Amino acid sequence: MKKKIIVLAVTLFVASIMLISCSSKESPEMAAKWTALSAGVPQMIEALQSRVDMLSQSSELPESISAEVLES
């Protein structure tokens, strides 16, 4: 599950970079979007990793998450 979450976050980040770089000209709006993305994605990955770590250390998992899903 950790790998899937990280892959998803990286994919979103790369897709955002591609959208911004496809812009025909650089603008203040694009620079602002880039700043928000470059600050937000690492925080999102950190939050996801924290949640996975909490679930890994928990003695009981939520009903919606099985041990097999957490391991994968």
Buried (B, 14 or more C-beta within 10 A) or exposed (E): BBEEBBEEBEEBBEEBBEEBEEEEEEEEEBEEBBEEBEEEBEEBBEEBBEEBEEBEEEEEEEEEEEEEEBEE
